[in-house]
């Protein structure tokens, strides 16, 4: 059995208007939270399945984990190697970093500390789009940072970009992608901007001070992205992820494959194969030892979640790999077969050996297709 570890560093210099992740711009509790996360790491390392699975990826996310000191990063990596029985010799260790935190000296120090992959939150090369999102860096800084990374020991890194930004057009998106192409990053994560409830962006849209592009414009940006990615040698292997050969994200694929993952820190989520766990999204309550919330998924819920995730990947859903382990009653199995057969007849899903998929060009508009494949909850599962 394989597993992954996610460390949620819940601090940022400033708040992006669209973000609904748990974070704080008050750094006063940072050292105490880091210490508490180290204690949580030790406690969870002796629990199943973490005590008997092979760690394939370690991911420093947030928040802004590039705010950590190098010694703190080293300490986390050291503790994982010491207290988790099996850490793969080629484990992928990713650090999310904002351009305004990156220097040549930090790149060298992070690499020496054990980080072997970066995820760089550039988001856009358009300064107006960065400004309206309240990002702490400029397009000019991003150019410099990518130059430094390509001159550094890091061979594996990802650039995060967002399309559908306020005021964006296919032309501005073309300019961002053209800027990225100059550096030929091995991996891209390109997200459609979504409006999360109670974010600053949500309030701005409600007040009418900000307007997002229309649906047709956003789809045009998505289709242009796919065309551009193909022309530049990227494989579109998941709705938001594009990779050069050999550079798929191990950590992301782990989530999509429903293998166990352990989340550490305030607001972090974990999954042991059947149960989900999550910590309180409050730094002070986390420090006080707030209870971890648990949820056990029924077989029907597990199947529905797997359909939703797998159909946004190039691999699609395969009955031999993606059905939950254990007994699946006849009613559930029959309902799944009926819904997939209906999908085949409508031409919205396509058969594969022992499974089915949605074509990548339809991933952006796949919600209704996926909803039609969902099975009802059955108490007896």
C-alpha positions as CSV (number, residue, x, y, z in Angstrom):
1,X,0.0,0.0,0.0
2,X,1.2,3.5,-0.9
3,X,0.5,6.7,0.9
4,X,1.3,10.4,0.8
5,X,1.8,13.2,3.4
6,X,0.5,16.7,3.1
7,X,1.7,19.5,5.5
8,X,-0.7,22.5,5.6
9,X,1.2,25.6,6.5
10,X,-1.7,28.0,7.3
11,X,0.0,31.4,6.9
12,X,0.3,34.0,4.1
13,X,1.7,37.5,3.7
14,X,-1.6,38.7,2.3
15,X,-4.9,37.4,1.2
16,X,-5.7,36.7,-2.4
17,X,-9.2,37.8,-3.3
18,X,-10.3,34.3,-4.6
19,X,-8.8,32.1,-1.9
20,X,-11.0,30.1,0.5
21,X,-8.3,27.8,1.9
22,X,-7.6,28.1,5.6
23,X,-4.8,30.6,6.3
24,X,-3.9,33.6,8.5
25,X,-1.9,36.7,7.8
26,X,-1.1,36.9,11.5
27,X,2.2,35.1,11.9
28,X,2.3,35.3,15.7
29,X,1.3,31.7,16.2
30,X,3.5,30.2,13.4
31,X,6.2,28.7,15.6
32,X,3.7,27.1,18.0
33,X,1.7,25.7,15.1
34,X,4.8,24.2,13.5
35,X,5.7,22.6,16.9
36,X,2.1,21.2,17.2
37,X,2.3,19.8,13.6
38,X,5.5,18.0,14.5
39,X,3.7,16.4,17.5
40,X,0.8,15.5,15.3
41,X,3.2,13.9,12.8
42,X,4.6,11.6,15.5
43,X,1.2,10.7,16.9
44,X,-0.2,9.7,13.5
45,X,2.9,7.8,12.3
46,X,2.1,4.9,14.6
47,X,-1.5,4.6,13.3
48,X,-2.8,2.4,10.5
49,X,-2.4,2.7,7.5
50,X,0.4,5.2,7.9
51,X,2.5,2.7,10.0
52,X,2.5,0.1,7.2
53,X,2.4,2.0,3.9
54,X,5.1,3.3,1.7
55,X,5.3,7.1,1.5
56,X,5.5,8.1,-2.2
57,X,5.1,11.8,-1.9
58,X,5.5,14.6,0.7
59,X,3.8,18.0,-0.1
60,X,4.3,21.3,1.7
61,X,1.1,23.2,0.9
62,X,-0.9,26.1,2.3
63,X,-1.2,28.9,2.8
64,X,2.3,29.8,1.8
65,X,4.8,27.1,2.9
66,X,7.7,29.1,1.4
67,X,7.4,31.2,4.5
68,X,8.9,28.4,6.5
69,X,12.6,28.6,7.5
70,X,14.9,26.1,5.8
71,X,15.6,24.4,9.2
72,X,11.8,23.9,9.7
73,X,11.6,22.2,6.3
74,X,14.6,20.0,7.1
75,X,13.1,19.1,10.5
76,X,9.8,18.0,9.0
77,X,11.5,15.9,6.3
78,X,13.8,14.4,8.9
79,X,10.9,13.4,11.2
80,X,9.1,11.8,8.3
81,X,12.1,9.7,7.4
82,X,12.6,8.7,11.1
83,X,9.1,7.9,12.1
84,X,7.4,6.5,9.0
85,X,8.7,3.0,8.4
86,X,8.8,3.1,4.6
87,X,9.7,6.2,2.6
88,X,10.3,5.5,-1.0
89,X,13.9,6.2,-2.0
90,X,12.7,8.4,-4.9
91,X,9.9,10.1,-2.9
92,X,8.6,13.3,-4.5
93,X,8.9,16.2,-2.0
94,X,7.1,19.4,-3.2
95,X,7.2,22.9,-1.8
96,X,4.6,25.4,-2.9
97,X,6.3,28.8,-3.3
98,X,5.2,32.3,-4.3
99,X,7.5,34.3,-6.6
100,X,8.0,37.0,-4.0
101,X,9.6,34.4,-1.6
102,X,12.1,33.0,-4.1
103,X,15.7,33.9,-4.4
104,X,18.7,32.0,-5.8
105,X,20.0,31.4,-2.3
106,X,16.6,30.0,-1.1
107,X,16.4,27.7,-4.2
108,X,19.8,26.3,-3.3
109,X,18.9,25.9,0.4
110,X,15.6,24.3,-0.3
111,X,17.2,21.8,-2.7
112,X,19.9,20.9,-0.1
113,X,17.1,20.5,2.5
114,X,15.5,17.7,0.5
115,X,12.9,19.5,-1.7
116,X,13.1,18.1,-5.2
117,X,10.0,19.7,-6.7
118,X,8.6,23.2,-6.7
119,X,5.0,24.4,-7.3
120,X,5.3,28.1,-8.2
121,X,2.2,30.2,-7.8
122,X,2.6,32.6,-10.7
123,X,-1.2,32.6,-11.7
124,X,-0.8,35.3,-14.4
125,X,1.8,37.3,-16.4
126,X,-0.7,40.2,-16.6
127,X,-0.1,42.8,-13.9
128,X,-3.7,44.0,-13.9
129,X,-4.9,40.5,-13.3
130,X,-2.4,40.1,-10.5
131,X,-3.3,43.4,-8.9
132,X,-7.1,42.7,-8.9
133,X,-6.4,39.3,-7.3
134,X,-4.2,41.0,-4.6
135,X,-1.2,38.9,-5.4
136,X,2.1,40.0,-3.8
137,X,4.3,39.8,-6.9
138,X,4.4,41.3,-10.4
139,X,4.8,39.7,-13.8
140,X,8.4,41.1,-14.0
141,X,9.3,39.2,-10.7
142,X,7.8,36.0,-12.2
143,X,10.1,36.3,-15.2
144,X,13.1,36.7,-13.0
145,X,12.1,33.8,-10.7
146,X,11.6,31.3,-13.6
147,X,15.0,32.3,-14.9
148,X,16.5,31.6,-11.5
149,X,14.7,28.2,-11.3
150,X,16.0,27.1,-14.7
151,X,19.5,28.0,-13.5
152,X,19.1,26.2,-10.2
153,X,19.4,22.5,-9.3
154,X,15.6,22.0,-9.7
155,X,14.8,19.9,-12.7
156,X,11.2,19.2,-11.6
157,X,8.9,22.1,-11.0
158,X,5.3,23.2,-11.8
159,X,3.9,26.6,-12.7
160,X,0.4,27.4,-11.4
161,X,-1.8,29.6,-13.7
162,X,-5.4,30.8,-13.5
163,X,-7.7,31.5,-16.5
164,X,-11.1,33.2,-16.4
165,X,-9.6,36.0,-14.3
166,X,-11.5,39.3,-14.0
167,X,-10.9,41.3,-17.2
168,X,-9.1,38.3,-18.9
169,X,-9.6,37.5,-22.6
170,X,-8.2,34.8,-24.9
171,X,-5.6,37.4,-25.9
172,X,-4.4,38.0,-22.4
173,X,-4.4,34.3,-21.7
174,X,-2.4,33.8,-24.9
175,X,0.1,36.4,-23.6
176,X,0.5,34.5,-20.3
177,X,1.0,31.2,-22.0
178,X,3.5,32.8,-24.4
179,X,5.5,34.1,-21.4
180,X,5.5,30.6,-19.8
181,X,6.7,29.0,-23.0
182,X,9.9,30.9,-22.8
183,X,10.9,28.8,-19.8
184,X,9.5,25.4,-20.9
185,X,8.4,24.2,-17.4
186,X,8.0,20.5,-17.1
187,X,4.6,20.8,-15.5
188,X,1.7,23.2,-15.5
189,X,-1.4,23.4,-13.3
190,X,-4.0,25.7,-15.0
191,X,-7.1,26.3,-13.0
192,X,-10.4,28.0,-14.0
193,X,-11.1,30.7,-11.5
194,X,-14.0,29.7,-9.3
195,X,-15.9,32.0,-7.0
196,X,-16.0,30.5,-3.5
197,X,-18.6,31.7,-1.0
198,X,-17.6,34.5,1.4
199,X,-14.3,35.2,-0.3
200,X,-13.4,38.8,-1.1
201,X,-14.0,38.0,-4.8
202,X,-17.5,36.8,-4.0
203,X,-18.3,40.0,-2.2
204,X,-16.8,42.1,-5.1
205,X,-19.0,40.3,-7.6
206,X,-22.1,40.7,-5.5
207,X,-21.4,44.4,-5.1
208,X,-20.7,44.7,-8.9
209,X,-17.2,46.1,-8.5
210,X,-15.7,43.1,-10.3
211,X,-17.0,41.2,-13.3
212,X,-15.8,37.8,-14.5
213,X,-15.7,36.7,-18.2
214,X,-18.7,35.0,-19.5
215,X,-19.0,31.2,-19.9
216,X,-18.2,31.2,-23.6
217,X,-15.1,33.3,-23.0
218,X,-13.9,31.0,-20.3
219,X,-14.5,27.9,-22.5
220,X,-12.6,29.7,-25.3
221,X,-9.6,30.1,-22.9
222,X,-9.8,26.4,-21.9
223,X,-9.9,25.3,-25.5
224,X,-7.0,27.6,-26.4
225,X,-5.0,26.2,-23.4
226,X,-5.6,22.6,-24.7
227,X,-4.4,23.6,-28.2
228,X,-1.4,25.5,-26.9
229,X,-0.4,22.6,-24.6
230,X,-0.5,20.0,-27.4
231,X,1.6,22.2,-29.6
232,X,4.2,22.7,-26.8
233,X,4.5,19.0,-25.9
234,X,2.4,18.8,-22.8
235,X,0.1,15.8,-22.0
236,X,-3.3,16.9,-20.7
237,X,-3.6,14.2,-18.0
238,X,-6.2,15.8,-15.7
239,X,-8.7,18.7,-16.0
240,X,-6.2,21.2,-14.6
241,X,-2.9,19.5,-15.1
242,X,-0.4,19.3,-18.0
243,X,2.9,17.5,-18.0
244,X,6.0,16.9,-20.1
245,X,6.9,13.2,-20.4
246,X,7.9,11.8,-17.1
247,X,6.8,14.8,-15.0
248,X,3.3,14.0,-13.9
249,X,2.7,15.0,-10.3
250,X,3.0,11.9,-8.1
251,X,1.2,13.6,-5.2
252,X,-1.8,14.7,-7.3
253,X,-2.1,11.3,-8.9
254,X,-2.1,9.8,-5.5
255,X,-5.3,11.7,-4.5
256,X,-7.0,10.7,-7.8
257,X,-6.2,7.0,-7.2
258,X,-7.8,6.9,-3.7
259,X,-4.8,5.7,-1.9
260,X,-4.4,6.8,1.7
261,X,-3.1,10.3,2.5
262,X,-2.2,11.9,5.8
263,X,-2.9,15.7,6.3
264,X,-1.1,17.5,9.0
265,X,-1.9,21.0,10.3
266,X,-4.9,23.2,10.8
267,X,-7.6,22.5,8.2
268,X,-5.7,19.5,6.8
269,X,-7.7,16.5,5.5
270,X,-6.7,12.8,5.6
271,X,-8.1,9.6,4.1
272,X,-7.4,6.0,5.2
273,X,-9.2,4.2,2.4
274,X,-12.7,4.3,3.9
275,X,-12.8,7.2,6.4
276,X,-12.0,10.9,6.0
277,X,-10.6,12.9,8.8
278,X,-10.0,16.7,9.0
279,X,-8.5,19.1,11.5
280,X,-10.3,22.2,12.7
281,X,-9.7,25.2,10.4
282,X,-8.6,27.5,13.2
283,X,-5.0,27.9,14.4
284,X,-5.8,28.7,18.0
285,X,-8.3,25.8,18.3
286,X,-5.8,23.5,16.6
287,X,-3.2,24.5,19.2
288,X,-5.7,23.7,22.0
289,X,-6.1,20.2,20.7
290,X,-9.5,20.4,19.1
291,X,-11.1,17.1,18.2
292,X,-10.5,15.6,14.7
293,X,-13.7,15.2,12.7
294,X,-14.3,11.8,11.1
295,X,-16.6,10.7,8.3
296,X,-17.1,7.1,7.1
297,X,-18.0,6.8,3.5
298,X,-20.6,4.2,2.3
299,X,-19.8,2.0,-0.7
300,X,-22.2,4.2,-2.8
301,X,-20.4,7.4,-1.7
302,X,-17.0,5.9,-2.4
303,X,-18.1,4.9,-5.9
304,X,-19.7,8.3,-6.6
305,X,-16.6,10.2,-5.5
306,X,-14.3,8.0,-7.6
307,X,-16.5,8.5,-10.7
308,X,-16.4,12.3,-10.1
309,X,-12.6,12.4,-9.8
310,X,-11.5,9.6,-12.3
311,X,-13.6,11.0,-15.2
312,X,-11.6,14.2,-15.1
313,X,-8.4,12.2,-15.8
314,X,-7.0,10.7,-18.9
315,X,-7.2,7.2,-17.4
316,X,-10.9,7.4,-16.8
317,X,-12.8,5.0,-14.5
318,X,-11.8,1.3,-14.6
319,X,-13.9,-1.3,-12.8
320,X,-10.9,-3.5,-11.9
321,X,-8.9,-0.6,-10.3
322,X,-11.4,2.0,-9.2
323,X,-14.2,0.2,-7.5
324,X,-13.8,0.2,-3.7
325,X,-12.3,-2.9,-2.1
326,X,-14.7,-5.2,-0.3
327,X,-18.3,-6.4,-0.9
328,X,-20.4,-4.4,-3.4
329,X,-24.0,-5.5,-3.2
330,X,-26.0,-6.5,-6.3
331,X,-28.3,-3.5,-6.2
332,X,-25.3,-1.0,-6.3
333,X,-23.5,-3.0,-9.0
334,X,-26.6,-3.2,-11.2
335,X,-27.4,0.5,-10.8
336,X,-23.8,1.4,-11.8
337,X,-24.0,-0.8,-14.9
338,X,-27.4,0.7,-15.9
339,X,-26.1,4.3,-15.6
340,X,-22.9,3.5,-17.6
341,X,-24.9,1.8,-20.3
342,X,-27.1,4.8,-20.6
343,X,-24.0,7.0,-20.8
344,X,-22.7,4.9,-23.7
345,X,-25.9,5.1,-25.6
346,X,-26.0,8.9,-25.2
347,X,-22.4,9.1,-26.4
348,X,-21.4,11.2,-23.4
349,X,-18.9,8.6,-22.1
350,X,-16.7,6.3,-24.1
351,X,-15.8,2.7,-23.4
352,X,-12.3,1.6,-22.6
353,X,-11.0,-1.9,-21.6
354,X,-12.9,-2.6,-18.4
355,X,-14.0,1.0,-18.0
356,X,-15.1,4.3,-19.5
357,X,-14.0,7.9,-19.8
358,X,-15.0,11.4,-20.8
359,X,-12.9,13.0,-23.6
360,X,-10.6,15.7,-22.4
361,X,-12.3,18.4,-24.5
362,X,-15.5,17.8,-22.5
363,X,-13.9,17.8,-19.0
364,X,-14.8,21.5,-18.4
365,X,-18.5,20.8,-19.1
366,X,-18.7,17.4,-17.6
367,X,-20.7,18.1,-14.4
368,X,-24.1,17.0,-15.9
369,X,-22.5,13.9,-17.4
370,X,-21.0,12.9,-14.1
371,X,-24.2,13.7,-12.2
372,X,-26.1,11.3,-14.5
373,X,-23.7,8.5,-13.6
374,X,-24.0,8.9,-9.9
375,X,-25.8,6.0,-8.0
376,X,-28.2,6.5,-5.1
377,X,-27.2,5.8,-1.5
378,X,-28.1,2.4,-0.3
379,X,-28.3,1.8,3.5
380,X,-27.3,-1.8,3.1
381,X,-23.9,-1.1,1.6
